[in-house]
């Protein structure tokens, strides 16, 4: 995904599910969120909406393989799926 490409709230919920039914905070970038004047402790619905609106709030890379996903930091986590 290109950094300027936006994901829908439903796509982000699917990623959270594939990451192990985690909160969107598990793959958000709190520093970017705070820099925009938003509360990084907002509820999950608000976080999904903020991430859908601004892709810079999402950590990258995220590898998705089938029904599983892994964050690319550290890279060893992604390698678990390869």
GROMACS elastic network, one bead per residue, 0.5 to 0.9 nm:
[ bonds ]
;  ai    aj funct       b0    kb
    1     4     6  0.81768   500
    1     5     6  0.63279   500
    1     6     6  0.85928   500
    1    61     6  0.85948   500
    2     5     6  0.51768   500
    2     6     6  0.84901   500
    3     6     6  0.78847   500
    3    55     6  0.62741   500
    3    56     6  0.67299   500
    3    58     6  0.89868   500
    3    60     6  0.88121   500
    4    54     6  0.84166   500
    4    55     6  0.64995   500
    4    56     6  0.79048   500
    5    55     6  0.69288   500
    6    51     6  0.84693   500
    6    52     6  0.60641   500
    6    53     6  0.70444   500
    6    54     6  0.71738   500
    6    55     6  0.57410   500
    7    10     6  0.80622   500
    7    11     6  0.59465   500
    7    12     6  0.65333   500
    7    51     6  0.79989   500
    7    52     6  0.53870   500
    7    53     6  0.81620   500
    7    55     6  0.73913   500
    8    11     6  0.51035   500
    8    12     6  0.62844   500
    8    13     6  0.86045   500
    8    48     6  0.86073   500
    8    49     6  0.82768   500
    8    51     6  0.86381   500
    8    52     6  0.53629   500
    8    53     6  0.83198   500
    9    12     6  0.50599   500
    9    13     6  0.61229   500
    9    14     6  0.86059   500
    9    45     6  0.87133   500
    9    48     6  0.56625   500
    9    49     6  0.60509   500
    9    50     6  0.89541   500
    9    51     6  0.78208   500
    9    52     6  0.56187   500
    9    53     6  0.88908   500
   10    14     6  0.61725   500
   10    15     6  0.86769   500
   10    48     6  0.86219   500
   11    14     6  0.50065   500
   11    15     6  0.63130   500
   11    16     6  0.87217   500
   11    52     6  0.88195   500
   12    15     6  0.50182   500
   12    16     6  0.62465   500
   12    17     6  0.86254   500
   12    24     6  0.77658   500
   12    48     6  0.66567   500
   12    51     6  0.79675   500
   12    52     6  0.74092   500
   13    16     6  0.50239   500
   13    17     6  0.62165   500
   13    18     6  0.86730   500
   13    21     6  0.86437   500
   13    23     6  0.88418   500
   13    24     6  0.77105   500
   13    48     6  0.73716   500
   14    17     6  0.50241   500
   14    18     6  0.61982   500
   14    19     6  0.85856   500
   14    21     6  0.87583   500
   15    18     6  0.50125   500
   15    19     6  0.60906   500
   15    20     6  0.87579   500
   15    21     6  0.85226   500
   15    22     6  0.89148   500
   15    24     6  0.87701   500
   15    62     6  0.86693   500
   15    64     6  0.79051   500
   15    68     6  0.83416   500
   15    69     6  0.68797   500
   16    19     6  0.50584   500
   16    20     6  0.65987   500
   16    21     6  0.53916   500
   16    22     6  0.52303   500
   16    23     6  0.65195   500
   16    24     6  0.61706   500
   16    26     6  0.82139   500
   16    27     6  0.80710   500
   16    69     6  0.84111   500
   17    20     6  0.52848   500
   17    22     6  0.64447   500
   17    23     6  0.87826   500
   17    67     6  0.84496   500
   17    68     6  0.81848   500
   17    69     6  0.85707   500
   18    21     6  0.65803   500
   18    22     6  0.84438   500
   18    64     6  0.76994   500
   18    65     6  0.89146   500
   18    66     6  0.85207   500
   18    67     6  0.55650   500
   18    69     6  0.50760   500
   18    70     6  0.80942   500
   19    22     6  0.62763   500
   19    26     6  0.88733   500
   19    27     6  0.89982   500
   19    64     6  0.87781   500
   19    67     6  0.87653   500
   19    68     6  0.61410   500
   19    70     6  0.60256   500
   19    71     6  0.80385   500
   20    68     6  0.76988   500
   20    69     6  0.80633   500
   22    25     6  0.78774   500
   22    26     6  0.63245   500
   22    27     6  0.85924   500
   23    26     6  0.56533   500
   23    27     6  0.79920   500
   23    44     6  0.63991   500
   23    47     6  0.89521   500
   24    27     6  0.56862   500
   24    28     6  0.61993   500
   24    44     6  0.62580   500
   24    45     6  0.87253   500
   24    47     6  0.64930   500
   24    48     6  0.63492   500
   24    51     6  0.85305   500
   24    58     6  0.88226   500
   25    29     6  0.78633   500
   25    30     6  0.79363   500
   25    40     6  0.79418   500
   25    41     6  0.81898   500
   25    44     6  0.75074   500
   25    47     6  0.72704   500
   25    48     6  0.88358   500
   26    29     6  0.87690   500
   26    59     6  0.88998   500
   27    57     6  0.85914   500
   27    58     6  0.60531   500
   27    59     6  0.53212   500
   27    60     6  0.81944   500
   27    62     6  0.88095   500
   27    71     6  0.74534   500
   28    31     6  0.89938   500
   28    32     6  0.86567   500
   28    33     6  0.81945   500
   28    40     6  0.87342   500
   28    47     6  0.83179   500
   28    51     6  0.76244   500
   28    56     6  0.88061   500
   28    57     6  0.54969   500
   28    59     6  0.54740   500
   29    32     6  0.55382   500
   29    33     6  0.63998   500
   29    34     6  0.88549   500
   29    40     6  0.85842   500
   29    56     6  0.76206   500
   29    58     6  0.57206   500
   29    59     6  0.57598   500
   30    34     6  0.60434   500
   30    35     6  0.84376   500
   30    39     6  0.85685   500
   30    40     6  0.55095   500
   30    41     6  0.87592   500
   30    57     6  0.72696   500
   31    34     6  0.51394   500
   31    35     6  0.60318   500
   31    36     6  0.87314   500
   31    40     6  0.81795   500
   31    57     6  0.84755   500
   32    35     6  0.50037   500
   32    36     6  0.64961   500
   32    37     6  0.89634   500
   32    38     6  0.89907   500
   32    56     6  0.69186   500
   32    57     6  0.58460   500
   32    58     6  0.89517   500
   33    36     6  0.53542   500
   33    37     6  0.67748   500
   33    38     6  0.55648   500
   33    39     6  0.70320   500
   33    40     6  0.60588   500
   33    50     6  0.84818   500
   33    51     6  0.89655   500
   33    56     6  0.84350   500
   33    57     6  0.60226   500
   34    38     6  0.52070   500
   34    39     6  0.62353   500
   34    40     6  0.62904   500
   35    38     6  0.74176   500
   36    39     6  0.89710   500
   38    41     6  0.87806   500
   38    42     6  0.81782   500
   38    50     6  0.89196   500
   39    42     6  0.55573   500
   40    43     6  0.88099   500
   40    47     6  0.79210   500
   41    44     6  0.87365   500
   41    47     6  0.84234   500
   42    45     6  0.81843   500
   42    46     6  0.60941   500
   42    47     6  0.61323   500
   43    46     6  0.54531   500
   43    47     6  0.61670   500
   43    48     6  0.87538   500
   44    48     6  0.60681   500
   44    49     6  0.85207   500
   45    48     6  0.52315   500
   45    49     6  0.62671   500
   45    50     6  0.86636   500
   46    49     6  0.50602   500
   46    50     6  0.60941   500
   46    51     6  0.85746   500
   47    50     6  0.50369   500
   47    51     6  0.60675   500
   47    52     6  0.84948   500
   48    51     6  0.51437   500
   48    52     6  0.61203   500
   48    53     6  0.86062   500
   49    52     6  0.50953   500
   49    53     6  0.61925   500
   49    54     6  0.86389   500
   50    53     6  0.50640   500
   50    54     6  0.60584   500
   50    55     6  0.84266   500
   50    57     6  0.75684   500
   51    54     6  0.50962   500
   51    55     6  0.56019   500
   51    56     6  0.75350   500
   51    57     6  0.53875   500
   51    58     6  0.62698   500
   52    55     6  0.62604   500
   52    57     6  0.85878   500
   52    58     6  0.88783   500
   53    57     6  0.88734   500
   54    57     6  0.59512   500
   54    58     6  0.81129   500
   55    58     6  0.55845   500
   55    59     6  0.87816   500
   56    59     6  0.77103   500
   58    61     6  0.89425   500
   59    62     6  0.74414   500
   59    71     6  0.75834   500
   59    72     6  0.84880   500
   59    73     6  0.86717   500
   60    63     6  0.87550   500
   60    71     6  0.68014   500
   60    72     6  0.64236   500
   60    73     6  0.78698   500
   61    70     6  0.85317   500
   61    71     6  0.60662   500
   61    73     6  0.76108   500
   61    78     6  0.88083   500
   62    69     6  0.66798   500
   62    70     6  0.56584   500
   62    72     6  0.56071   500
   62    73     6  0.87328   500
   62    78     6  0.76986   500
   63    68     6  0.83773   500
   63    69     6  0.53941   500
   63    70     6  0.53380   500
   63    71     6  0.64123   500
   63    72     6  0.69417   500
   63    78     6  0.62635   500
   63    81     6  0.79804   500
   64    67     6  0.74595   500
   64    68     6  0.58934   500
   64    70     6  0.67010   500
   64    71     6  0.89578   500
   64    78     6  0.89766   500
   64    81     6  0.83482   500
   65    68     6  0.54669   500
   65    69     6  0.60936   500
   65    70     6  0.87156   500
   65    81     6  0.69668   500
   65    82     6  0.84183   500
   66    69     6  0.79331   500
   68    81     6  0.79268   500
   69    78     6  0.79675   500
   69    81     6  0.77451   500
   70    73     6  0.86409   500
   70    77     6  0.60150   500
   70    78     6  0.52083   500
   70    79     6  0.85746   500
   70    80     6  0.80614   500
   70    81     6  0.74632   500
   71    74     6  0.74613   500
   71    75     6  0.77137   500
   71    77     6  0.64499   500
   71    78     6  0.61105   500
   72    76     6  0.74684   500
   72    77     6  0.62298   500
   72    78     6  0.51876   500
   72    79     6  0.83942   500
   73    76     6  0.74772   500
   73    77     6  0.68212   500
   73    78     6  0.77197   500
   74    77     6  0.58733   500
   74    78     6  0.76395   500
   75    78     6  0.53263   500
   75    79     6  0.64142   500
   76    80     6  0.65598   500
   77    80     6  0.54547   500
   77    81     6  0.77413   500
   78    81     6  0.57889   500
   78    82     6  0.70528   500
   79    82     6  0.50781   500
